[in-house]
Amino acid sequence: MSNMSEYHGTVFDEWSFKVWSDRSDWCCHCSKEKNKLVFDDQTKSTKCSQCGHVETYDDKVWRVMQAQRYALYQYMPGKYFFANLSTEEIFQKYLRELNHVDWSSWIMHDYLLARMRGDKVIQDKLVETAKLIVEKMSYDPKPWKTFFEKLDASDPEIFSQVPQTIYEFVEKKFQETTPNEDINLILEGYASTLASVYSYNRWKGDRAACWISSEIIKLCDTDEYSVEFYTELFECDPLLEGFQEDLVTGKKREINLKDSYIQWELNLADKFLQQSKALVAVQSAYEALTAKLGIHEIWPPTKTISFDANTVKKVCEIVNDSELFRFYDLATDLNSIDTAKACYYAKYFIDSVKKMLPNVTSIEQELAKSVAYIT
């Protein structure tokens, strides 16, 4: 793990949420600013680059934390493993660093990811790399020909090899680095963090990376609730609808990220209501409304909005609907004592939001109208 701090510096060259980051990388002592932490493997400590706060960890916690960070950044969903390498450099990886099976797994991963992205340049480079291997190692070319023919198959399930490859290497890293720890607990944390990766990639409009992240979570071998929870969560997202079939057929979907996010929250509101979960049903509908207003986004973390009485009341005032706040107040107040009544008012809250959404304009649009009128 001695190279983690060095790798960390590469990851966070841009530090304004232009790249994905996680709470474990931010200082929690700097008010609401998400300031970067510097990780020191020698002292097993982190130091804030702004306020200077130092946090030291014992061997066990540090080992687990660094293993999780390594797995996420080294095997980031949606990123090529052999990114920016020439055919000769990829060959050297085969010759000096990776065994045949591991190297072939990453060739398969990158080739299928390139298929997802329609990146013929990467696909052709990997085919040329295989030819270089055959030539320099005097291998039989037929197995390699068969290998790429399988990767080009018109089978939507072939793309499942991408998340499968990532998960196998992540699990192996956890087992090697933390042999005496509870692997299930570590995978639980990994699945939770992948949900954050999903949010970031959705914000960026990276449909492939979102699908890969969601599929890796399904593979996590943990007894906790998170895998089932996140699987249900992402299945409600219109962004992933028919993804594998679209890859095979070559269908290009025009997806409005904001509109589909709003629809995702409404889908979740309906689903949670069916499960008699009034509180989260109301929150999902509320976040659909605030997304339409332009005061809430799935990412970055600085653009999320609170779900409390004061904030909800202000939002209801913005849309000029005091009755909406009454439904919120009753649903949340009854949530812990009378589920049926809470769901009754939650349904009214959700239906009211759905009814008003077509007529809601963002705050920025309203301000622009005001400026134009004054001008």
N, C-alpha and C positions, 0 to 999 in steps of 0.2 A: 504493500500500500504506500510505499515511499514516494511514488510519483503522483499521488492524488492532488497535492497542493499545486504542483506544476500544471497538471491537467485542468484544475479548477480555474487557473488564470486564463487558460485558452478559452474555456467555455464562456467566461463572463467578460470578454473584451468589450461588449456592449452592455451597459448596465442601466437600461431604462425599459426593461421588460421587452426588448426587441428579441431576446432569447428567453427560453423557458428557465425559470428558477423556482425554488421552493422555499418554504418557511425555514428549513434547516440551514439555508444559505444566508438568511437575513438576521440582523441584530434586533433583538427584542427589547433593547434598552434605549432606542432612538426614536421615541415618540411614534408617529405613524409612518416615518420614513423607512423604506425597505433598503437599509444600508448593507453593503456587502461584508461578509465575514471572510477572514483569511484563516485557512486551516493549516496548522503546524503539526506534522506527524511526529516530529522529534519530542515535543513537549505534550502532545495529545491535548491541544488546546485550540480555541478559536479566538480571534481578536477582531474587533470591529474596526473597519478602515476609517470610520468617522469619529466615534466617541472614545475609542480605545479600550472598551470593556473587554476583559479577558475571561474566558470560561474554560476551565480544565476538567477533563473527563477521566474516569477510571478506564483501565484497559478493556474491560468487557463492553462498556457503552461505546467507547471510541471505535473498537473493532467492528461492531455492528453498524454504527453510523457510517463509517467509511466504506464498508462493504455495500451498503445500500446506495450510497452516492456513486460509487464506482460502477455498480450495475446499471444505474440510470443513465449516467453520462457516457459510459463506454458502449452501451447497447441501447441507445436512445431510439424509441420507435419512430420509424419514418426516415432514419438516417442511413446512408450507405456505410457499411463497415469498412470498405476499401475506398472511402471518399478521397478524391483528389490524388489518387495513386496512379502511376503509369502501369502499363502491362509488365514492364520489367520489375517495378517495385512490388507489384502484386505477386509476381513469380518469386521474388526474394522472400516475401512473407511465407510462401510455401516451402522454400528451401531452408530457411533458417529459424522460423518461429513456430509455425503451425504444423500439426500432423495432417496427413492426407484427408482424414474424415472431417476434421474441424475446418480446414481450408475449403473443402468442397461444400460444406454446409454454408459458409459465408458467401461463396460464389453463387450458390442457389438463392440465398437470401437477397443478395444485391441484384441478381438477374430478375427475380420475380418482382422486387420492388421497382426496378426500372420498367418492367411491364406495366405495373400499376400506374406509373407516372407517364407512360408513353415515351420513355427516354431511350431511343434507339442508340444513341451515342454510347451510353453505359453498357447496353446489351452487346453491342458489337465489340466493345473493348474487352468484355469478359470472355467472349468467344475467342478473340485473338489471344487472350492470355492462356486459354486452354490449349490453343495450337502451339503456343510457345512452350508450354509444359511438355506436350507430346514430343516436340522437336528436341528440346534440350535433355529430356529424361529418357528418350527413346521408348515412349509408351505406345501402346496400341491405340490408334485414334477412334476405333469403333465405339468403345464405352463412352467416350466424351460426346460423340455424335448422338448416341442414344440418350445421354444425360440431358442435352439441350433440347432434344425433341420432346422429352417428357415435360420440360419446363415451358415449352411452347404449346402444350396441350390445351384444347378448348374445354377445360374442366374448371368450374369455379372453385372447387375444393383445393386445387393446386396452390392457390394463394395462401392457404392456411399454413403452408410451410414457413412463411415469413414470421408470424408470431411464435410458431412452434420452435424455430431455431433460436430466437431471442430468449424465450423462456428457458430452454434447456441450458443455455450458457449462463443465464442469471442464476438459476437454481444451483448449478455447479459451483459458481463463484461463492454463493452463500454457504454451501456445504464445505467448501475448502477453507473459507475465511473464518467461519464461526462453527466449527465442528461440534462444540459442546453447547451451543445455544438452541433455543426452540425455533426451528426453521419455520414452523407454521406461523409463529408470531412475526418473524421477519418478513415472510411473504405477505402477511396481513398489511404490514406497513408499506410494503412495495406496491401492493394493489391500490392502496389508498393514494399513494403518490402518483401512480399512473393515471388516476382520475384527474389529478391536477394537470398532468401532461396532456390529457385529452382536452381539457378546457382550453389550454393554451393553443393547441393545434386547431381546435374549432374556431377560435378567435382569428387565427391566421388563415382559415379556410382550407386547411390541409386534410382533405377527406380520407386519404390513404393512411396518414399517421393516426387519425382518430380511430379508424377501423382496426388497425394493428394494435393500438393501445387497449381497445375494448376486448379484443380477442385474447391478448396476453393475460388480462385479468381473469378471464374464464378458465385459464389453465392453472392459475395459482392454487397450489395444494394446501388449502387452509380450511380449518373447521369453522372459522368465524363467519359472520353474516355478510361481510363486505362483498364477496364475489357475487353472491345472489343479488345483493342490493344494486351493485353497479351494473350488472348484466341487465336487470330490469330498467335501470335508469337510462342506459344507452339505447336499449331497444325502442324507447319512446322517441328517440331523436330522428327526425326526418332526414338528417344528413346522411345516415347510414343505410337508408332504405334501398334495397336492391343493389348494394355496392358490388358484390362479387359478380353478379349477373351482368352488371354494366361493364365490368372489365372484360368479360368474355365477348360480349356483343359489340363492344366499342361505343356504347351509348354515352353521350356527353350530356350530363344534366346541368341545367342552369339553376343553381341554388342560391337564393338570396340569404346570406348568413343571418342577418338581423331578423327577417321574417320567419325563417325556419327555427331560429332560437326561440322566438316568441311562441311559435306553434309547439315546440318541444316542451316549454313550460306549461302550456295549456294541456298538452297530452298528459304530462305528469300530474297536473292538478286533478284531471279526471280519474287517473289511475289511483292516486292516493285516496280520493274520495270513495272509490269503489272498495278500497281496503279499509274504509272507516278511519282514515288518518286525517282528521280535519285540519290540524295545525299546519302540516306540511302541504296539504292541498291548497290552503289559503295562501301560504307563502309562495308556492309555485305560480299561482294566478297573479299574485302581487308582483312577482319578478317579471312576469310577462308584461304587465302594465308599465312598470318602471323602465323596462327595456324599450318599449314603444315610446316612452317619454324621452328616452336618451339619457337617463340618469343612472342606468345600471347596465353592466356588461358582464359576460361570463369571465372575462379577463381584460386587463390585468387586475390584480387584487386591489389596487387603489380605486378601481371603478365599480366595486360591489357596493350595494346599499344595505343599510341596516333593516332588520325586520322587527321593529318594536313599535309600541303605541304612538310615540311622538312622531316618528318618521312616517309611519303609515298615515297618521292624521294629516301631516303636511302634504303628502301625496294626494290624499282624498280632496284636500282643499285646492290643489293644483287642477284637478279634473272637475272640481266644483260638484262633488257628490258626497254629501254628509251621510247619506243612507249607506253608502259603501263602507264607511268607517264603522257604522253601527253593526253591520253584518260581521265585520272583522272582530269587533270588540266582543260580540256575543259568542262567535265561534271559538275564539281563543279562550274566553273566560270559562266556557262550558266544556272545553276539551278534556279536562282531567276528571270531571265529575259526571258528565252526561254525554256520552259519545254520540248517541242518536240525535240529540238536539244540536250538538256542535256541528255535526255533519249537515244538518238541515240548514243552518245559517251559512255554513261553508259553501254549500251549493248555491245559495243566493249570491254570495260574494263572487264565486266563479262565473256564474251566469251573467252577473252585472258587468264584470270585466270583459267578458266575451262580447257583450252587446255594445259596449262603448269603444272597444279597440279600433274598429274601422274609422271612427271619427276623431281619434286622438292623434294629435301631431306632436312632434318632439319639441322640447323647450327651445332648442336652437332655432327651429323653424319659426316658432312664435316670436322669438327675439328678432329674427331677420325681418319678419313682417312688420314688427313695430318700428325698426330702424328705417325700413323702406317707407313706411307711412310718414314718419317724422321728416325724412328727407324730402 
